[in-house]
Amino acid sequence: MCYNIFVRVQEISVSNWRNLGRQTVLPGKGLNIFCGDNAQGKTNLVESVCFCCIGKSPRTDRDRELICRGKDRAFVRVRYTCRFGEGEIAVTLAADKKQIAVNSVPIARMGDLMGYLNCIYFSPSEIRIISQAPSERRRFLDVDLCQTDKNYFFSLSRFNRALAQRNNVLKQAKSLAEAQDTVFVWDEQLCEEGAKIISKRRSFCEKLKLYAAEAHLTLTDGKERLFLEYVTPVKGQTAAELEENYRKALRDSLEKDFNLRYTSVGCQRDDIALKFGDEDIRTFGSQGQLRTTALSLKLAELKIFKELIGEYPVLILDDVLSELDADRQSRLLTFDSELQILLTSATDVPAELTGNCRRFEIKNGVCTRKS
């Protein structure tokens, strides 16, 4: 088998993906720039690559929205190389189903897609990781951990199913005693899988804390120190401690949960605290500080992927340059020569920022190589 050093998307073939007609695009190594006016299809193209990586869109949870209006199905195929050789991921979306094949073999479970082709997606909306609810920060962790650890994906899936079942019991039970007789079955699954999730999130955040703080110091010329901490309501160092404390927390909260009709404790309440000194960034951070913090997290993600799996993911930058000053633009685009970047922009990117790159123009859903 031929081993390749760098991850690289070699070919993107799409048909009826939002406004994109049937076509094939050939990105190069390093930086690839997709320019065009708004609503021409730039974001749709890179979205299709992200879908092949994680099995969902970073922009919508409704797959039906990805199919071109008036068409009954959409298709995307990405051919790529990585350290294990060449591969291919193909996705077909119809109104009522989604079919994904890896190297022409259909997958039965979404978890089987994880890890073949990894990506990090960054758009202006990613500032919500910093500014919005804890669910956004959990989503951030889960997307990365699912790509780097298939077992995490399956633990998370089992946990979410058990949580839904426990909440259903709490909603339907006519008395606390009735709920108590039934929830213990789901409590055991929540404790087992929740302990695994917490342990892996905590380990990931230890790396994230180090790399994000380092990136933030660089981006702010040492003027700001970023502090990051993983926050979970369930404490414990070992797997046994986590499971036992989880079990106790569920037991102690049962009456409260019955009154609320949902599960109030557990890793579905986890968060990441982000601070400058003692000040919470969500409360006191300016828009510029929020954007810089989001960028610091993205740069940290790149390093974590390299550390955990031995290669960088594909970096997808969707219309982010306008949000950054020239220095931050340069730091992002020249992060590492091993990194393949798919960048969209409504304006041309100056040559002094890009060096050697491959440029494309997208107009009315058609992508044309310019250089």
C-alpha positions as CSV (number, residue, x, y, z in Angstrom):
1,M,0.0,0.0,0.0
2,C,1.2,3.5,-0.8
3,Y,1.5,5.8,2.2
4,N,1.0,9.5,1.8
5,I,2.3,12.2,4.1
6,F,-0.5,14.7,4.0
7,V,-4.3,14.6,3.9
8,R,-5.6,16.1,0.7
9,V,-8.9,16.3,-1.1
10,Q,-8.1,15.5,-4.7
11,E,-11.5,15.6,-6.3
12,I,-15.0,16.9,-5.5
13,S,-17.9,15.7,-7.7
14,V,-21.3,17.2,-7.0
15,S,-24.8,17.1,-8.6
16,N,-27.9,19.0,-7.4
17,W,-26.2,20.0,-4.1
18,R,-28.2,23.1,-3.3
19,N,-27.6,25.3,-6.3
20,L,-24.6,23.4,-7.7
21,G,-25.1,21.5,-10.9
22,R,-23.2,18.4,-12.0
23,Q,-19.5,19.2,-12.0
24,T,-16.1,18.0,-10.8
25,V,-13.6,20.3,-9.0
26,L,-9.9,19.4,-8.5
27,P,-8.4,21.2,-5.5
28,G,-4.6,21.3,-5.1
29,K,-2.4,20.8,-2.1
30,G,-2.0,23.8,0.3
31,L,-4.3,26.7,-0.2
32,N,-7.4,26.7,-2.5
33,I,-9.4,29.8,-2.9
34,F,-13.0,29.8,-4.1
35,C,-14.1,33.3,-5.0
36,G,-17.5,34.7,-6.1
37,D,-20.4,36.9,-5.1
38,N,-22.8,36.0,-2.4
39,A,-25.3,33.2,-3.1
40,Q,-23.3,31.8,-6.0
41,G,-22.4,28.5,-4.4
42,K,-19.0,28.9,-2.7
43,T,-20.3,27.8,0.7
44,N,-22.3,25.0,-0.8
45,L,-19.2,23.4,-2.3
46,V,-17.2,23.3,0.9
47,E,-20.2,22.3,2.8
48,S,-20.4,19.2,0.6
49,V,-16.9,18.2,1.6
50,C,-17.7,18.7,5.3
51,F,-20.7,16.5,4.9
52,C,-18.5,13.7,3.5
53,C,-16.3,14.0,6.6
54,I,-18.9,14.0,9.4
55,G,-22.1,12.8,7.7
56,K,-24.0,16.1,8.3
57,S,-24.0,19.7,7.3
58,P,-22.4,22.4,9.6
59,R,-25.3,24.7,8.5
60,T,-28.5,22.7,8.8
61,D,-29.9,19.6,10.5
62,R,-32.4,19.0,7.6
63,D,-30.8,17.1,4.8
64,R,-33.7,17.9,2.6
65,E,-32.5,21.5,2.4
66,L,-29.3,20.3,0.6
67,I,-31.2,19.0,-2.4
68,C,-31.6,21.5,-5.3
69,R,-35.2,22.8,-5.5
70,G,-37.2,20.9,-8.0
71,K,-34.8,17.9,-7.9
72,D,-35.4,14.6,-6.1
73,R,-31.9,13.8,-5.0
74,A,-28.4,15.3,-4.5
75,F,-25.0,13.7,-4.8
76,V,-21.4,14.4,-3.7
77,R,-18.3,12.3,-4.0
78,V,-14.9,13.2,-2.5
79,R,-11.7,11.4,-3.5
80,Y,-8.8,12.0,-1.2
81,T,-5.4,10.8,0.0
82,C,-4.1,10.4,3.5
83,R,-1.4,8.5,5.3
84,F,-3.1,5.2,4.6
85,G,-3.4,5.8,0.9
86,E,-6.3,6.8,-1.4
87,G,-10.0,6.8,-0.5
88,E,-13.4,7.8,-1.7
89,I,-16.6,8.9,0.2
90,A,-19.9,9.2,-1.7
91,V,-23.2,10.6,-0.4
92,T,-26.6,10.4,-2.0
93,L,-29.5,12.3,-0.5
94,A,-33.1,11.7,-1.4
95,A,-36.2,13.2,0.2
96,D,-36.6,10.3,2.6
97,K,-33.1,8.8,3.1
98,K,-29.4,9.3,3.1
99,Q,-26.9,6.8,1.6
100,I,-23.2,6.9,2.3
101,A,-20.5,4.7,0.9
102,V,-16.8,4.5,1.7
103,N,-14.7,3.1,-1.0
104,S,-17.9,1.9,-2.8
105,V,-19.0,0.0,0.3
106,P,-22.3,1.3,1.9
107,I,-22.0,2.0,5.6
108,A,-24.7,0.8,7.9
109,R,-23.9,3.1,10.8
110,M,-22.9,6.8,10.8
111,G,-20.1,6.0,13.2
112,D,-18.5,3.8,10.5
113,L,-17.8,7.0,8.5
114,M,-15.8,8.7,11.2
115,G,-12.1,9.0,10.8
116,Y,-11.7,8.4,7.1
117,L,-11.5,12.0,6.0
118,N,-11.3,14.6,8.8
119,C,-12.0,18.3,8.6
120,I,-12.2,21.4,10.7
121,Y,-14.9,23.9,9.6
122,F,-14.6,27.6,10.4
123,S,-17.1,30.3,9.5
124,P,-18.2,33.6,11.0
125,S,-21.1,31.8,12.7
126,E,-18.5,29.7,14.6
127,I,-18.2,32.6,17.1
128,R,-21.3,31.0,18.6
129,I,-19.0,28.4,20.2
130,I,-17.8,31.2,22.4
131,S,-20.9,33.5,22.8
132,Q,-23.9,31.2,22.9
133,A,-25.2,28.3,25.1
134,P,-23.2,25.4,26.5
135,S,-24.7,23.1,23.9
136,E,-22.6,24.9,21.2
137,R,-19.4,24.1,23.1
138,R,-20.5,20.5,23.6
139,R,-21.2,20.3,19.9
140,F,-17.7,21.6,19.2
141,L,-16.2,18.9,21.5
142,D,-18.3,16.1,20.1
143,V,-17.5,16.8,16.4
144,D,-13.8,16.7,17.1
145,L,-14.0,13.6,19.3
146,C,-16.2,11.7,17.0
147,Q,-13.7,12.2,14.2
148,T,-10.7,11.2,16.2
149,D,-12.3,8.4,18.2
150,K,-15.0,6.1,16.7
151,N,-15.6,4.6,20.2
152,Y,-16.6,8.1,21.4
153,F,-19.2,8.4,18.6
154,F,-20.8,5.1,19.7
155,S,-20.7,5.9,23.4
156,L,-22.4,9.3,22.6
157,S,-25.0,7.6,20.5
158,R,-25.8,5.1,23.2
159,F,-25.9,7.8,25.9
160,N,-28.3,10.0,23.9
161,R,-30.6,7.0,23.3
162,A,-30.6,6.1,27.0
163,L,-31.2,9.8,28.0
164,A,-34.1,10.1,25.6
165,Q,-35.6,6.9,27.1
166,R,-35.1,8.1,30.7
167,N,-36.7,11.5,29.9
168,N,-39.6,9.7,28.3
169,V,-40.1,7.7,31.5
170,L,-40.1,10.9,33.6
171,K,-42.7,12.5,31.3
172,Q,-45.0,9.5,31.4
173,A,-44.7,8.3,35.0
174,K,-47.8,9.1,37.1
175,S,-45.9,9.1,40.3
176,L,-42.4,9.3,41.7
177,A,-42.6,5.6,42.8
178,E,-43.5,4.6,39.2
179,A,-40.6,6.6,37.8
180,Q,-38.2,5.1,40.4
181,D,-39.2,1.6,39.4
182,T,-38.3,2.2,35.8
183,V,-35.4,4.7,35.4
184,F,-32.8,2.5,37.0
185,V,-32.5,0.5,33.7
186,W,-31.5,3.7,31.9
187,D,-29.5,5.0,34.8
188,E,-27.0,2.2,34.4
189,Q,-26.4,2.9,30.7
190,L,-26.1,6.7,31.4
191,C,-23.5,6.0,34.1
192,E,-21.5,3.7,32.0
193,E,-21.5,5.7,28.8
194,G,-21.5,9.1,30.5
195,A,-18.3,8.2,32.4
196,K,-16.6,7.4,29.1
197,I,-17.7,10.6,27.6
198,I,-16.6,12.8,30.5
199,S,-13.2,11.1,30.6
200,K,-12.6,11.6,26.9
201,R,-13.9,15.2,26.9
202,R,-11.7,16.0,29.9
203,S,-8.6,14.5,28.2
204,F,-9.3,16.4,25.0
205,C,-9.8,19.7,26.9
206,E,-6.5,19.3,28.6
207,K,-4.8,19.4,25.2
208,L,-7.1,22.1,24.0
209,K,-6.3,24.3,27.0
210,L,-2.6,24.1,26.3
211,Y,-2.7,24.7,22.5
212,A,-5.5,27.4,22.6
213,A,-3.6,29.4,25.2
214,E,-0.5,29.2,23.1
215,A,-2.3,30.2,19.9
216,H,-4.1,33.1,21.7
217,L,-0.8,34.5,23.0
218,T,0.5,34.5,19.5
219,L,-2.6,36.1,17.9
220,T,-2.6,38.9,20.5
221,D,1.1,39.4,20.6
222,G,1.2,38.3,24.3
223,K,-1.4,40.9,25.4
224,E,-4.1,38.4,26.4
225,R,-3.9,35.1,28.2
226,L,-6.7,32.7,27.5
227,F,-7.8,30.3,30.3
228,L,-9.9,27.3,29.4
229,E,-11.5,24.7,31.7
230,Y,-13.7,21.7,31.2
231,V,-16.8,21.9,33.5
232,T,-18.9,18.9,34.3
233,P,-21.3,18.3,37.1
234,V,-20.0,14.7,37.6
235,K,-16.7,14.5,39.4
236,G,-14.2,11.7,39.7
237,Q,-10.7,10.8,38.3
238,T,-11.0,7.1,37.6
239,A,-13.7,5.4,35.5
240,A,-15.1,3.7,38.7
241,E,-15.3,7.0,40.5
242,L,-17.0,8.7,37.6
243,E,-19.6,5.9,37.3
244,E,-20.3,5.8,41.1
245,N,-20.6,9.6,41.3
246,Y,-22.8,9.6,38.2
247,R,-25.1,7.0,39.8
248,K,-25.4,8.9,43.0
249,A,-26.1,12.2,41.2
250,L,-28.9,10.6,39.2
251,R,-30.3,9.0,42.4
252,D,-30.2,12.2,44.4
253,S,-31.8,14.2,41.6
254,L,-34.7,11.8,40.8
255,E,-37.4,13.7,42.7
256,K,-36.3,17.0,41.1
257,D,-36.1,15.3,37.7
258,F,-39.6,13.9,38.1
259,N,-41.0,17.3,38.8
260,L,-39.1,18.8,35.9
261,R,-40.0,15.8,33.7
262,Y,-36.4,15.7,32.3
263,T,-32.9,14.6,33.5
264,S,-31.2,17.6,35.1
265,V,-27.7,16.1,35.8
266,G,-25.1,14.5,33.7
267,C,-22.7,15.1,30.9
268,Q,-25.5,16.6,28.7
269,R,-24.9,19.6,31.0
270,D,-21.1,19.9,30.4
271,D,-19.5,23.2,29.4
272,I,-16.2,24.8,28.6
273,A,-15.3,27.9,30.7
274,L,-13.3,30.5,28.7
275,K,-11.8,33.4,30.6
276,F,-9.2,36.2,30.4
277,G,-7.9,36.2,33.9
278,D,-11.0,36.2,36.1
279,E,-13.3,37.7,33.5
280,D,-15.7,35.4,31.6
281,I,-15.3,36.0,27.8
282,R,-19.0,35.5,27.1
283,T,-19.9,38.3,29.5
284,F,-17.0,40.8,29.0
285,G,-15.4,39.9,25.7
286,S,-15.7,42.3,22.7
287,Q,-16.6,41.1,19.3
288,G,-12.9,41.2,18.3
289,Q,-12.0,39.2,21.4
290,L,-14.7,36.6,20.7
291,R,-13.5,36.2,17.1
292,T,-9.8,35.8,18.2
293,T,-10.8,33.3,20.8
294,A,-12.7,31.3,18.2
295,L,-9.7,31.4,15.9
296,S,-7.5,30.2,18.8
297,L,-9.7,27.2,19.3
298,K,-9.5,26.3,15.6
299,L,-5.7,26.5,15.5
300,A,-5.6,24.4,18.7
301,E,-7.9,21.8,17.0
302,L,-5.4,21.5,14.1
303,K,-2.6,20.7,16.5
304,I,-4.7,18.2,18.5
305,F,-5.7,16.3,15.4
306,K,-2.0,16.2,14.3
307,E,-1.1,14.9,17.8
308,L,-3.8,12.3,18.0
309,I,-4.0,10.8,14.5
310,G,-0.7,11.8,13.0
311,E,-1.9,14.2,10.3
312,Y,-3.8,17.5,9.9
313,P,-7.5,17.5,8.9
314,V,-8.6,19.5,5.9
315,L,-9.2,23.1,7.1
316,I,-12.4,24.6,5.6
317,L,-12.5,28.4,6.0
318,D,-15.9,29.8,4.9
319,D,-15.8,33.5,4.4
320,V,-13.7,34.2,7.5
321,L,-11.0,36.5,6.2
322,S,-13.3,39.6,6.3
323,E,-13.6,39.0,10.1
324,L,-9.9,39.0,10.7
325,D,-7.2,41.7,10.4
326,A,-4.3,41.2,8.0
327,D,-1.9,39.8,10.6
328,R,-4.4,37.1,11.7
329,Q,-5.3,36.3,8.1
330,S,-1.6,35.7,7.5
331,R,-1.1,33.5,10.5
332,L,-4.1,31.4,9.5
333,L,-3.2,31.0,5.9
334,T,0.5,30.2,6.6
335,F,-0.2,27.9,9.6
336,D,1.7,24.9,8.1
337,S,2.7,23.8,4.6
338,E,1.3,20.3,5.3
339,L,-2.2,21.7,5.7
340,Q,-4.7,21.7,2.9
341,I,-7.1,24.7,3.1
342,L,-10.4,25.2,1.2
343,L,-11.2,28.9,1.6
344,T,-14.2,30.8,0.3
345,S,-14.2,34.6,-0.1
346,A,-16.5,37.1,-1.7
347,T,-13.5,39.2,-2.6
348,D,-10.2,38.4,-4.2
349,V,-7.5,37.5,-1.7
350,P,-4.2,39.5,-2.1
351,A,-1.3,37.5,-3.5
352,E,1.0,38.6,-0.6
353,L,-1.3,36.7,1.8
354,T,-1.5,33.5,-0.3
355,G,1.8,32.7,-2.0
356,N,1.3,29.7,-4.3
357,C,-2.3,28.6,-4.3
358,R,-5.0,27.3,-6.6
359,R,-7.8,29.8,-7.4
360,F,-11.4,29.1,-8.5
361,E,-14.3,31.3,-9.4
362,I,-17.9,30.2,-8.6
363,K,-20.8,31.8,-10.5
364,N,-24.4,30.6,-10.7
365,G,-23.4,27.3,-9.1
366,V,-20.5,26.6,-11.6
367,C,-17.0,26.4,-10.4
368,T,-14.2,27.3,-12.8
369,R,-10.5,27.1,-12.1
370,K,-8.7,30.5,-12.7
371,S,-5.1,29.7,-11.8
